[in-house]
Every structure is written in structure tokens, then in C-alpha cells.
């Protein structure tokens, strides 16, 4: 992973962004020697957001199963039929 100082980002933003778009490799931005932020390509960020939403949905489903908040096949069919009318 590439690492850049925040001062370099301020001075060379156009070049750093061009490199980011070409390599698609996230860039760690540091301030005073400490990690401050990640700079990522827009498409990669949007992909990660969609993946997180999917994982959150799976987690809610797992939790529902563990808490026995599920429906039998016939109960699910009955509830769906009400929605599909």
C-alpha cells in the first residue's frame, strides 16, 4: 500500500489522484507520522459499501435464526401472498 504525507497530498493532489485512478491501490495519508485517512478510488469505495450492506443483511438473518425469529415455509408463503395480491 502506498503511503503519502498530508503535505504531499496538498502539494501534489492532481498527480496523486491520477496515480490512484491508474493503480486502484488505496493510499494511506499520514499526519505527523500517524495514519490519518485512506484515499480510495470511487468505484472501489462504492463496491465496498455494497459489500458491507450485503454482509449486514446476512448478519441480520443469522441473528434472526439464532433468536428463532423465523417463519415456516407455509407461514412465509401466507405472508408473501398478502403482499403479492
PDB file of N, CA, C and O in Angstrom:
ATOM      1  N   UNK A   1       0.854  -1.174   0.000  1.00  0.00           N
ATOM      2  CA  UNK A   1       0.000   0.000   0.000  1.00  0.00           C
ATOM      3  C   UNK A   1       0.897   1.233   0.000  1.00  0.00           C
ATOM      4  O   UNK A   1       1.909   1.303   0.698  1.00  0.00           O
ATOM      5  N   UNK A   2       0.491   2.180  -0.795  1.00  0.00           N
ATOM      6  CA  UNK A   2       1.250   3.426  -0.888  1.00  0.00           C
ATOM      7  C   UNK A   2       0.916   4.330   0.315  1.00  0.00           C
ATOM      8  O   UNK A   2      -0.227   4.372   0.770  1.00  0.00           O
ATOM      9  N   UNK A   3       1.907   5.033   0.810  1.00  0.00           N
ATOM     10  CA  UNK A   3       1.732   5.959   1.933  1.00  0.00           C
ATOM     11  C   UNK A   3       2.172   7.343   1.475  1.00  0.00           C
ATOM     12  O   UNK A   3       3.223   7.496   0.853  1.00  0.00           O
ATOM     13  N   UNK A   4       1.365   8.343   1.786  1.00  0.00           N
ATOM     14  CA  UNK A   4       1.683   9.729   1.436  1.00  0.00           C
ATOM     15  C   UNK A   4       1.489  10.625   2.649  1.00  0.00           C
ATOM     16  O   UNK A   4       0.582  10.420   3.457  1.00  0.00           O
ATOM     17  N   UNK A   5       2.349  11.610   2.759  1.00  0.00           N
ATOM     18  CA  UNK A   5       2.180  12.638   3.790  1.00  0.00           C
ATOM     19  C   UNK A   5       1.053  13.570   3.373  1.00  0.00           C
ATOM     20  O   UNK A   5       0.837  13.797   2.183  1.00  0.00           O
ATOM     21  N   UNK A   6       0.346  14.102   4.338  1.00  0.00           N
ATOM     22  CA  UNK A   6      -0.738  15.025   4.029  1.00  0.00           C
ATOM     23  C   UNK A   6      -0.202  16.257   3.289  1.00  0.00           C
ATOM     24  O   UNK A   6      -0.894  16.821   2.442  1.00  0.00           O
ATOM     25  N   UNK A   7       1.017  16.668   3.604  1.00  0.00           N
ATOM     26  CA  UNK A   7       1.600  17.820   2.901  1.00  0.00           C
ATOM     27  C   UNK A   7       1.827  17.501   1.425  1.00  0.00           C
ATOM     28  O   UNK A   7       1.639  18.366   0.570  1.00  0.00           O
ATOM     29  N   UNK A   8       2.232  16.267   1.121  1.00  0.00           N
ATOM     30  CA  UNK A   8       2.367  15.866  -0.287  1.00  0.00           C
ATOM     31  C   UNK A   8       1.018  15.871  -0.989  1.00  0.00           C
ATOM     32  O   UNK A   8       0.915  16.262  -2.151  1.00  0.00           O
ATOM     33  N   UNK A   9      -0.012  15.436  -0.281  1.00  0.00           N
ATOM     34  CA  UNK A   9      -1.355  15.447  -0.859  1.00  0.00           C
ATOM     35  C   UNK A   9      -1.778  16.875  -1.196  1.00  0.00           C
ATOM     36  O   UNK A   9      -2.369  17.120  -2.248  1.00  0.00           O
ATOM     37  N   UNK A  10      -1.478  17.805  -0.311  1.00  0.00           N
ATOM     38  CA  UNK A  10      -1.818  19.210  -0.555  1.00  0.00           C
ATOM     39  C   UNK A  10      -1.084  19.750  -1.774  1.00  0.00           C
ATOM     40  O   UNK A  10      -1.663  20.480  -2.578  1.00  0.00           O
ATOM     41  N   UNK A  11       0.190  19.395  -1.912  1.00  0.00           N
ATOM     42  CA  UNK A  11       1.021  19.945  -2.990  1.00  0.00           C
ATOM     43  C   UNK A  11       0.840  19.231  -4.325  1.00  0.00           C
ATOM     44  O   UNK A  11       0.968  19.840  -5.387  1.00  0.00           O
ATOM     45  N   UNK A  12       0.540  17.931  -4.262  1.00  0.00           N
ATOM     46  CA  UNK A  12       0.530  17.134  -5.486  1.00  0.00           C
ATOM     47  C   UNK A  12      -0.782  16.362  -5.663  1.00  0.00           C
ATOM     48  O   UNK A  12      -0.778  15.228  -6.141  1.00  0.00           O
ATOM     49  N   UNK A  13      -1.882  16.971  -5.281  1.00  0.00           N
ATOM     50  CA  UNK A  13      -3.172  16.270  -5.301  1.00  0.00           C
ATOM     51  C   UNK A  13      -3.511  15.711  -6.682  1.00  0.00           C
ATOM     52  O   UNK A  13      -3.955  14.568  -6.791  1.00  0.00           O
ATOM     53  N   UNK A  14      -3.309  16.497  -7.731  1.00  0.00           N
ATOM     54  CA  UNK A  14      -3.658  16.042  -9.076  1.00  0.00           C
ATOM     55  C   UNK A  14      -2.855  14.806  -9.461  1.00  0.00           C
ATOM     56  O   UNK A  14      -3.413  13.847  -9.994  1.00  0.00           O
ATOM     57  N   UNK A  15      -1.564  14.817  -9.199  1.00  0.00           N
ATOM     58  CA  UNK A  15      -0.706  13.673  -9.532  1.00  0.00           C
ATOM     59  C   UNK A  15      -1.073  12.445  -8.694  1.00  0.00           C
ATOM     60  O   UNK A  15      -1.155  11.335  -9.220  1.00  0.00           O
ATOM     61  N   UNK A  16      -1.291  12.642  -7.417  1.00  0.00           N
ATOM     62  CA  UNK A  16      -1.631  11.532  -6.529  1.00  0.00           C
ATOM     63  C   UNK A  16      -2.957  10.909  -6.952  1.00  0.00           C
ATOM     64  O   UNK A  16      -3.095   9.686  -6.966  1.00  0.00           O
ATOM     65  N   UNK A  17      -3.926  11.746  -7.295  1.00  0.00           N
ATOM     66  CA  UNK A  17      -5.215  11.224  -7.749  1.00  0.00           C
ATOM     67  C   UNK A  17      -5.088  10.483  -9.072  1.00  0.00           C
ATOM     68  O   UNK A  17      -5.724   9.447  -9.268  1.00  0.00           O
ATOM     69  N   UNK A  18      -4.273  11.006  -9.980  1.00  0.00           N
ATOM     70  CA  UNK A  18      -4.056  10.323 -11.261  1.00  0.00           C
ATOM     71  C   UNK A  18      -3.430   8.951 -11.024  1.00  0.00           C
ATOM     72  O   UNK A  18      -3.841   7.969 -11.643  1.00  0.00           O
ATOM     73  N   UNK A  19      -2.453   8.875 -10.146  1.00  0.00           N
ATOM     74  CA  UNK A  19      -1.825   7.594  -9.817  1.00  0.00           C
ATOM     75  C   UNK A  19      -2.844   6.632  -9.188  1.00  0.00           C
ATOM     76  O   UNK A  19      -2.856   5.439  -9.490  1.00  0.00           O
ATOM     77  N   UNK A  20      -3.679   7.163  -8.328  1.00  0.00           N
ATOM     78  CA  UNK A  20      -4.711   6.347  -7.680  1.00  0.00           C
ATOM     79  C   UNK A  20      -5.653   5.749  -8.713  1.00  0.00           C
ATOM     80  O   UNK A  20      -5.983   4.566  -8.639  1.00  0.00           O
ATOM     81  N   UNK A  21      -6.089   6.556  -9.679  1.00  0.00           N
ATOM     82  CA  UNK A  21      -7.017   6.068 -10.699  1.00  0.00           C
ATOM     83  C   UNK A  21      -6.368   5.000 -11.576  1.00  0.00           C
ATOM     84  O   UNK A  21      -7.042   4.079 -12.038  1.00  0.00           O
ATOM     85  N   UNK A  22      -5.063   5.122 -11.803  1.00  0.00           N
ATOM     86  CA  UNK A  22      -4.358   4.125 -12.626  1.00  0.00           C
ATOM     87  C   UNK A  22      -4.115   2.824 -11.863  1.00  0.00           C
ATOM     88  O   UNK A  22      -4.371   1.736 -12.379  1.00  0.00           O
ATOM     89  N   UNK A  23      -3.626   2.945 -10.644  1.00  0.00           N
ATOM     90  CA  UNK A  23      -3.227   1.748  -9.898  1.00  0.00           C
ATOM     91  C   UNK A  23      -4.394   1.103  -9.143  1.00  0.00           C
ATOM     92  O   UNK A  23      -4.368  -0.098  -8.878  1.00  0.00           O
ATOM     93  N   UNK A  24      -5.403   1.883  -8.800  1.00  0.00           N
ATOM     94  CA  UNK A  24      -6.537   1.413  -7.986  1.00  0.00           C
ATOM     95  C   UNK A  24      -6.100   0.971  -6.594  1.00  0.00           C
ATOM     96  O   UNK A  24      -6.872   0.343  -5.869  1.00  0.00           O
ATOM     97  N   UNK A  25      -4.866   1.296  -6.219  1.00  0.00           N
ATOM     98  CA  UNK A  25      -4.324   0.912  -4.915  1.00  0.00           C
ATOM     99  C   UNK A  25      -4.628   2.003  -3.891  1.00  0.00           C
ATOM    100  O   UNK A  25      -4.292   3.165  -4.124  1.00  0.00           O
ATOM    101  N   UNK A  26      -5.258   1.660  -2.759  1.00  0.00           N
ATOM    102  CA  UNK A  26      -5.536   2.671  -1.732  1.00  0.00           C
ATOM    103  C   UNK A  26      -4.249   3.344  -1.263  1.00  0.00           C
ATOM    104  O   UNK A  26      -3.171   2.750  -1.289  1.00  0.00           O
ATOM    105  N   UNK A  27      -4.387   4.586  -0.837  1.00  0.00           N
ATOM    106  CA  UNK A  27      -3.248   5.354  -0.348  1.00  0.00           C
ATOM    107  C   UNK A  27      -3.530   5.746   1.105  1.00  0.00           C
ATOM    108  O   UNK A  27      -4.578   6.310   1.420  1.00  0.00           O
ATOM    109  N   UNK A  28      -2.583   5.437   1.971  1.00  0.00           N
ATOM    110  CA  UNK A  28      -2.697   5.829   3.370  1.00  0.00           C
ATOM    111  C   UNK A  28      -2.112   7.223   3.515  1.00  0.00           C
ATOM    112  O   UNK A  28      -0.954   7.455   3.168  1.00  0.00           O
ATOM    113  N   UNK A  29      -2.908   8.149   4.024  1.00  0.00           N
ATOM    114  CA  UNK A  29      -2.468   9.524   4.259  1.00  0.00           C
ATOM    115  C   UNK A  29      -2.067   9.639   5.727  1.00  0.00           C
ATOM    116  O   UNK A  29      -2.812   9.244   6.624  1.00  0.00           O
ATOM    117  N   UNK A  30      -0.876  10.186   5.951  1.00  0.00           N
ATOM    118  CA  UNK A  30      -0.406  10.333   7.329  1.00  0.00           C
ATOM    119  C   UNK A  30      -0.247  11.810   7.685  1.00  0.00           C
ATOM    120  O   UNK A  30       0.062  12.648   6.838  1.00  0.00           O
ATOM    121  N   UNK A  31      -0.468  12.096   8.963  1.00  0.00           N
ATOM    122  CA  UNK A  31      -0.241  13.432   9.529  1.00  0.00           C
ATOM    123  C   UNK A  31       0.643  13.256  10.748  1.00  0.00           C
ATOM    124  O   UNK A  31       0.333  12.462  11.636  1.00  0.00           O
ATOM    125  N   UNK A  32       1.726  13.983  10.791  1.00  0.00           N
ATOM    126  CA  UNK A  32       2.662  13.919  11.922  1.00  0.00           C
ATOM    127  C   UNK A  32       3.091  12.476  12.195  1.00  0.00           C
ATOM    128  O   UNK A  32       3.249  12.068  13.345  1.00  0.00           O
ATOM    129  N   UNK A  33       3.275  11.718  11.120  1.00  0.00           N
ATOM    130  CA  UNK A  33       3.733  10.336  11.255  1.00  0.00           C
ATOM    131  C   UNK A  33       2.674   9.332  11.659  1.00  0.00           C
ATOM    132  O   UNK A  33       2.979   8.151  11.829  1.00  0.00           O
ATOM    133  N   UNK A  34       1.439   9.772  11.815  1.00  0.00           N
ATOM    134  CA  UNK A  34       0.359   8.886  12.240  1.00  0.00           C
ATOM    135  C   UNK A  34      -0.651   8.695  11.109  1.00  0.00           C
ATOM    136  O   UNK A  34      -0.921   9.639  10.367  1.00  0.00           O
ATOM    137  N   UNK A  35      -1.211   7.499  10.962  1.00  0.00           N
ATOM    138  CA  UNK A  35      -2.254   7.288   9.951  1.00  0.00           C
ATOM    139  C   UNK A  35      -3.424   8.241  10.187  1.00  0.00           C
ATOM    140  O   UNK A  35      -3.871   8.417  11.320  1.00  0.00           O
ATOM    141  N   UNK A  36      -3.910   8.845   9.124  1.00  0.00           N
ATOM    142  CA  UNK A  36      -4.992   9.817   9.253  1.00  0.00           C
ATOM    143  C   UNK A  36      -6.210   9.440   8.418  1.00  0.00           C
ATOM    144  O   UNK A  36      -7.345   9.592   8.869  1.00  0.00           O
ATOM    145  N   UNK A  37      -5.978   8.947   7.197  1.00  0.00           N
ATOM    146  CA  UNK A  37      -7.095   8.621   6.312  1.00  0.00           C
ATOM    147  C   UNK A  37      -6.618   7.718   5.189  1.00  0.00           C
ATOM    148  O   UNK A  37      -5.423   7.616   4.913  1.00  0.00           O
ATOM    149  N   UNK A  38      -7.574   7.069   4.549  1.00  0.00           N
ATOM    150  CA  UNK A  38      -7.288   6.308   3.343  1.00  0.00           C
ATOM    151  C   UNK A  38      -7.909   7.024   2.161  1.00  0.00           C
ATOM    152  O   UNK A  38      -9.030   7.525   2.246  1.00  0.00           O
ATOM    153  N   UNK A  39      -7.195   7.068   1.086  1.00  0.00           N
ATOM    154  CA  UNK A  39      -7.692   7.629  -0.163  1.00  0.00           C
ATOM    155  C   UNK A  39      -7.937   6.445  -1.084  1.00  0.00           C
ATOM    156  O   UNK A  39      -7.010   5.709  -1.419  1.00  0.00           O
ATOM    157  N   UNK A  40      -9.195   6.263  -1.496  1.00  0.00           N
ATOM    158  CA  UNK A  40      -9.548   5.129  -2.352  1.00  0.00           C
ATOM    159  C   UNK A  40     -10.302   5.605  -3.573  1.00  0.00           C
ATOM    160  O   UNK A  40     -10.937   6.659  -3.553  1.00  0.00           O
ATOM    161  N   UNK A  41     -10.228   4.831  -4.630  1.00  0.00           N
ATOM    162  CA  UNK A  41     -10.942   5.110  -5.863  1.00  0.00           C
ATOM    163  C   UNK A  41     -12.453   5.054  -5.617  1.00  0.00           C
ATOM    164  O   UNK A  41     -12.915   4.247  -4.811  1.00  0.00           O
ATOM    165  N   UNK A  42     -13.211   5.890  -6.290  1.00  0.00           N
ATOM    166  CA  UNK A  42     -14.664   5.972  -6.088  1.00  0.00           C
ATOM    167  C   UNK A  42     -15.336   4.631  -6.353  1.00  0.00           C
ATOM    168  O   UNK A  42     -16.166   4.197  -5.555  1.00  0.00           O
ATOM    169  N   UNK A  43     -15.001   3.970  -7.445  1.00  0.00           N
ATOM    170  CA  UNK A  43     -15.624   2.685  -7.760  1.00  0.00           C
ATOM    171  C   UNK A  43     -15.313   1.642  -6.691  1.00  0.00           C
ATOM    172  O   UNK A  43     -16.186   0.860  -6.314  1.00  0.00           O
ATOM    173  N   UNK A  44     -14.096   1.629  -6.212  1.00  0.00           N
ATOM    174  CA  UNK A  44     -13.736   0.689  -5.149  1.00  0.00           C
ATOM    175  C   UNK A  44     -14.512   0.990  -3.872  1.00  0.00           C
ATOM    176  O   UNK A  44     -14.992   0.072  -3.205  1.00  0.00           O
ATOM    177  N   UNK A  45     -14.637   2.263  -3.531  1.00  0.00           N
ATOM    178  CA  UNK A  45     -15.388   2.648  -2.334  1.00  0.00           C
ATOM    179  C   UNK A  45     -16.845   2.214  -2.449  1.00  0.00           C
ATOM    180  O   UNK A  45     -17.399   1.649  -1.506  1.00  0.00           O
ATOM    181  N   UNK A  46     -17.472   2.474  -3.602  1.00  0.00           N
ATOM    182  CA  UNK A  46     -18.877   2.097  -3.800  1.00  0.00           C
ATOM    183  C   UNK A  46     -19.048   0.580  -3.738  1.00  0.00           C
ATOM    184  O   UNK A  46     -20.036   0.087  -3.194  1.00  0.00           O
ATOM    185  N   UNK A  47     -18.087  -0.158  -4.293  1.00  0.00           N
ATOM    186  CA  UNK A  47     -18.121  -1.615  -4.220  1.00  0.00           C
ATOM    187  C   UNK A  47     -18.057  -2.078  -2.768  1.00  0.00           C
ATOM    188  O   UNK A  47     -18.807  -2.968  -2.366  1.00  0.00           O
ATOM    189  N   UNK A  48     -17.166  -1.480  -1.984  1.00  0.00           N
ATOM    190  CA  UNK A  48     -17.041  -1.848  -0.572  1.00  0.00           C
ATOM    191  C   UNK A  48     -18.325  -1.540   0.196  1.00  0.00           C
ATOM    192  O   UNK A  48     -18.724  -2.307   1.073  1.00  0.00           O
ATOM    193  N   UNK A  49     -18.971  -0.422  -0.130  1.00  0.00           N
ATOM    194  CA  UNK A  49     -20.224  -0.062   0.542  1.00  0.00           C
ATOM    195  C   UNK A  49     -21.314  -1.087   0.233  1.00  0.00           C
ATOM    196  O   UNK A  49     -22.053  -1.495   1.129  1.00  0.00           O
ATOM    197  N   UNK A  50     -21.417  -1.509  -1.036  1.00  0.00           N
ATOM    198  CA  UNK A  50     -22.412  -2.524  -1.405  1.00  0.00           C
ATOM    199  C   UNK A  50     -22.119  -3.837  -0.691  1.00  0.00           C
ATOM    200  O   UNK A  50     -23.038  -4.511  -0.225  1.00  0.00           O
ATOM    201  N   UNK A  51     -20.852  -4.200  -0.605  1.00  0.00           N
ATOM    202  CA  UNK A  51     -20.460  -5.434   0.084  1.00  0.00           C
ATOM    203  C   UNK A  51     -20.830  -5.356   1.565  1.00  0.00           C
ATOM    204  O   UNK A  51     -21.329  -6.333   2.123  1.00  0.00           O
ATOM    205  N   UNK A  52     -20.594  -4.219   2.204  1.00  0.00           N
ATOM    206  CA  UNK A  52     -20.957  -4.053   3.613  1.00  0.00           C
ATOM    207  C   UNK A  52     -22.460  -4.177   3.821  1.00  0.00           C
ATOM    208  O   UNK A  52     -22.906  -4.796   4.787  1.00  0.00           O
ATOM    209  N   UNK A  53     -23.244  -3.589   2.917  1.00  0.00           N
ATOM    210  CA  UNK A  53     -24.708  -3.705   3.027  1.00  0.00           C
ATOM    211  C   UNK A  53     -25.142  -5.164   2.936  1.00  0.00           C
ATOM    212  O   UNK A  53     -26.021  -5.598   3.680  1.00  0.00           O
ATOM    213  N   UNK A  54     -24.539  -5.912   2.038  1.00  0.00           N
ATOM    214  CA  UNK A  54     -24.858  -7.333   1.898  1.00  0.00           C
ATOM    215  C   UNK A  54     -24.488  -8.090   3.164  1.00  0.00           C
ATOM    216  O   UNK A  54     -25.278  -8.898   3.653  1.00  0.00           O
ATOM    217  N   UNK A  55     -23.304  -7.842   3.699  1.00  0.00           N
ATOM    218  CA  UNK A  55     -22.874  -8.518   4.920  1.00  0.00           C
ATOM    219  C   UNK A  55     -23.758  -8.160   6.112  1.00  0.00           C
ATOM    220  O   UNK A  55     -24.024  -9.007   6.965  1.00  0.00           O
ATOM    221  N   UNK A  56     -24.209  -6.918   6.174  1.00  0.00           N
ATOM    222  CA  UNK A  56     -25.113  -6.523   7.262  1.00  0.00           C
ATOM    223  C   UNK A  56     -26.434  -7.259   7.157  1.00  0.00           C
ATOM    224  O   UNK A  56     -27.003  -7.665   8.170  1.00  0.00           O
ATOM    225  N   UNK A  57     -26.929  -7.436   5.931  1.00  0.00           N
ATOM    226  CA  UNK A  57     -28.164  -8.197   5.723  1.00  0.00           C
ATOM    227  C   UNK A  57     -28.001  -9.646   6.149  1.00  0.00           C
ATOM    228  O   UNK A  57     -28.888 -10.207   6.792  1.00  0.00           O
ATOM    229  N   UNK A  58     -26.876 -10.256   5.798  1.00  0.00           N
ATOM    230  CA  UNK A  58     -26.609 -11.633   6.218  1.00  0.00           C
ATOM    231  C   UNK A  58     -26.518 -11.735   7.735  1.00  0.00           C
ATOM    232  O   UNK A  58     -27.008 -12.696   8.328  1.00  0.00           O
ATOM    233  N   UNK A  59     -25.896 -10.751   8.355  1.00  0.00           N
ATOM    234  CA  UNK A  59     -25.771 -10.743   9.811  1.00  0.00           C
ATOM    235  C   UNK A  59     -27.144 -10.649  10.477  1.00  0.00           C
ATOM    236  O   UNK A  59     -27.406 -11.333  11.467  1.00  0.00           O
ATOM    237  N   UNK A  60     -28.016  -9.806   9.934  1.00  0.00           N
ATOM    238  CA  UNK A  60     -29.380  -9.699  10.490  1.00  0.00           C
ATOM    239  C   UNK A  60     -30.107 -11.036  10.348  1.00  0.00           C
ATOM    240  O   UNK A  60     -30.839 -11.446  11.248  1.00  0.00           O
ATOM    241  N   UNK A  61     -29.904 -11.715   9.217  1.00  0.00           N
ATOM    242  CA  UNK A  61     -30.538 -13.016   9.013  1.00  0.00           C
ATOM    243  C   UNK A  61     -30.028 -14.054   9.989  1.00  0.00           C
ATOM    244  O   UNK A  61     -30.813 -14.822  10.547  1.00  0.00           O
ATOM    245  N   UNK A  62     -28.727 -14.088  10.201  1.00  0.00           N
ATOM    246  CA  UNK A  62     -28.152 -15.023  11.177  1.00  0.00           C
ATOM    247  C   UNK A  62     -28.698 -14.759  12.578  1.00  0.00           C
ATOM    248  O   UNK A  62     -29.027 -15.684  13.321  1.00  0.00           O
ATOM    249  N   UNK A  63     -28.784 -13.477  12.916  1.00  0.00           N
ATOM    250  CA  UNK A  63     -29.292 -13.113  14.239  1.00  0.00           C
ATOM    251  C   UNK A  63     -30.749 -13.557  14.403  1.00  0.00           C
ATOM    252  O   UNK A  63     -31.141 -14.043  15.464  1.00  0.00           O
ATOM    253  N   UNK A  64     -31.544 -13.386  13.344  1.00  0.00           N
ATOM    254  CA  UNK A  64     -32.948 -13.803  13.387  1.00  0.00           C
ATOM    255  C   UNK A  64     -33.049 -15.312  13.596  1.00  0.00           C
ATOM    256  O   UNK A  64     -33.902 -15.776  14.353  1.00  0.00           O
ATOM    257  N   UNK A  65     -32.187 -16.080  12.934  1.00  0.00           N
ATOM    258  CA  UNK A  65     -32.199 -17.529  13.104  1.00  0.00           C
ATOM    259  C   UNK A  65     -31.832 -17.892  14.534  1.00  0.00           C
ATOM    260  O   UNK A  65     -32.496 -18.723  15.155  1.00  0.00           O
ATOM    261  N   UNK A  66     -30.777 -17.276  15.063  1.00  0.00           N
ATOM    262  CA  UNK A  66     -30.348 -17.571  16.434  1.00  0.00           C
ATOM    263  C   UNK A  66     -31.423 -17.206  17.454  1.00  0.00           C
ATOM    264  O   UNK A  66     -31.575 -17.884  18.471  1.00  0.00           O
ATOM    265  N   UNK A  67     -32.165 -16.140  17.184  1.00  0.00           N
ATOM    266  CA  UNK A  67     -33.215 -15.688  18.101  1.00  0.00           C
ATOM    267  C   UNK A  67     -34.560 -16.325  17.782  1.00  0.00           C
ATOM    268  O   UNK A  67     -35.587 -15.963  18.355  1.00  0.00           O
ATOM    269  N   UNK A  68     -34.534 -17.284  16.854  1.00  0.00           N
ATOM    270  CA  UNK A  68     -35.739 -18.019  16.449  1.00  0.00           C
ATOM    271  C   UNK A  68     -36.859 -17.094  15.979  1.00  0.00           C
ATOM    272  O   UNK A  68     -38.035 -17.325  16.258  1.00  0.00           O
ATOM    273  N   UNK A  69     -36.467 -16.044  15.261  1.00  0.00           N
ATOM    274  CA  UNK A  69     -37.445 -15.129  14.666  1.00  0.00           C
ATOM    275  C   UNK A  69     -37.574 -15.451  13.179  1.00  0.00           C
ATOM    276  O   UNK A  69     -37.326 -14.605  12.320  1.00  0.00           O
ATOM    277  N   UNK A  70     -37.967 -16.689  12.898  1.00  0.00           N
ATOM    278  CA  UNK A  70     -38.099 -17.131  11.510  1.00  0.00           C
ATOM    279  C   UNK A  70     -39.501 -17.676  11.279  1.00  0.00           C
ATOM    280  O   UNK A  70     -40.252 -17.903  12.228  1.00  0.00           O
ATOM    281  N   UNK A  71     -39.848 -17.884  10.013  1.00  0.00           N
ATOM    282  CA  UNK A  71     -41.156 -18.419   9.643  1.00  0.00           C
ATOM    283  C   UNK A  71     -40.982 -19.777   8.986  1.00  0.00           C
ATOM    284  O   UNK A  71     -39.966 -20.058   8.350  1.00  0.00           O
ATOM    285  N   UNK A  72     -41.995 -20.609   9.158  1.00  0.00           N
ATOM    286  CA  UNK A  72     -42.001 -21.868   8.417  1.00  0.00           C
ATOM    287  C   UNK A  72     -42.311 -21.546   6.955  1.00  0.00           C
ATOM    288  O   UNK A  72     -42.686 -20.421   6.622  1.00  0.00           O
ATOM    289  N   UNK A  73     -42.150 -22.541   6.093  1.00  0.00           N
ATOM    290  CA  UNK A  73     -42.407 -22.332   4.669  1.00  0.00           C
ATOM    291  C   UNK A  73     -43.853 -21.904   4.432  1.00  0.00           C
ATOM    292  O   UNK A  73     -44.105 -21.004   3.630  1.00  0.00           O
ATOM    293  N   UNK A  74     -44.796 -22.531   5.113  1.00  0.00           N
ATOM    294  CA  UNK A  74     -46.211 -22.191   4.921  1.00  0.00           C
ATOM    295  C   UNK A  74     -46.528 -20.793   5.460  1.00  0.00           C
ATOM    296  O   UNK A  74     -47.304 -20.053   4.855  1.00  0.00           O
ATOM    297  N   UNK A  75     -45.921 -20.431   6.610  1.00  0.00           N
ATOM    298  CA  UNK A  75     -46.131 -19.084   7.155  1.00  0.00           C
ATOM    299  C   UNK A  75     -45.560 -18.031   6.211  1.00  0.00           C
ATOM    300  O   UNK A  75     -46.181 -16.995   5.976  1.00  0.00           O
ATOM    301  N   UNK A  76     -44.394 -18.300   5.682  1.00  0.00           N
ATOM    302  CA  UNK A  76     -43.763 -17.357   4.752  1.00  0.00           C
ATOM    303  C   UNK A  76     -44.617 -17.215   3.489  1.00  0.00           C
ATOM    304  O   UNK A  76     -44.827 -16.104   3.005  1.00  0.00           O
ATOM    305  N   UNK A  77     -45.104 -18.331   2.960  1.00  0.00           N
ATOM    306  CA  UNK A  77     -45.948 -18.289   1.761  1.00  0.00           C
ATOM    307  C   UNK A  77     -47.213 -17.466   2.024  1.00  0.00           C
ATOM    308  O   UNK A  77     -47.621 -16.670   1.179  1.00  0.00           O
ATOM    309  N   UNK A  78     -47.832 -17.655   3.188  1.00  0.00           N
ATOM    310  CA  UNK A  78     -49.045 -16.922   3.545  1.00  0.00           C
ATOM    311  C   UNK A  78     -48.769 -15.413   3.625  1.00  0.00           C
ATOM    312  O   UNK A  78     -49.548 -14.610   3.112  1.00  0.00           O
ATOM    313  N   UNK A  79     -47.670 -15.040   4.264  1.00  0.00           N
ATOM    314  CA  UNK A  79     -47.325 -13.623   4.368  1.00  0.00           C
ATOM    315  C   UNK A  79     -47.012 -13.027   3.001  1.00  0.00           C
ATOM    316  O   UNK A  79     -47.418 -11.901   2.711  1.00  0.00           O
ATOM    317  N   UNK A  80     -46.295 -13.768   2.158  1.00  0.00           N
ATOM    318  CA  UNK A  80     -45.952 -13.281   0.831  1.00  0.00           C
ATOM    319  C   UNK A  80     -47.197 -13.144  -0.055  1.00  0.00           C
ATOM    320  O   UNK A  80     -47.293 -12.214  -0.856  1.00  0.00           O
ATOM    321  N   UNK A  81     -48.135 -14.062   0.092  1.00  0.00           N
ATOM    322  CA  UNK A  81     -49.361 -13.986  -0.708  1.00  0.00           C
ATOM    323  C   UNK A  81     -50.123 -12.694  -0.432  1.00  0.00           C
ATOM    324  O   UNK A  81     -50.732 -12.123  -1.336  1.00  0.00           O
ATOM    325  N   UNK A  82     -50.087 -12.236   0.816  1.00  0.00           N
ATOM    326  CA  UNK A  82     -50.754 -10.967   1.165  1.00  0.00           C
ATOM    327  C   UNK A  82     -50.100  -9.809   0.439  1.00  0.00           C
ATOM    328  O   UNK A  82     -50.787  -8.872   0.031  1.00  0.00           O
ATOM    329  N   UNK A  83     -48.789  -9.852   0.271  1.00  0.00           N
ATOM    330  CA  UNK A  83     -48.053  -8.775  -0.380  1.00  0.00           C
ATOM    331  C   UNK A  83     -48.223  -8.828  -1.901  1.00  0.00           C
ATOM    332  O   UNK A  83     -48.205  -7.794  -2.569  1.00  0.00           O
ATOM    333  N   UNK A  84     -48.385 -10.022  -2.434  1.00  0.00           N
ATOM    334  CA  UNK A  84     -48.401 -10.181  -3.888  1.00  0.00           C
ATOM    335  C   UNK A  84     -49.777  -9.993  -4.498  1.00  0.00           C
ATOM    336  O   UNK A  84     -49.908 -10.040  -5.721  1.00  0.00           O
ATOM    337  N   UNK A  85     -50.791  -9.784  -3.704  1.00  0.00           N
ATOM    338  CA  UNK A  85     -52.151  -9.583  -4.235  1.00  0.00           C
ATOM    339  C   UNK A  85     -52.300  -8.218  -4.821  1.00  0.00           C
ATOM    340  O   UNK A  85     -53.374  -7.872  -5.314  1.00  0.00           O
TER     341      UNK A  85
END
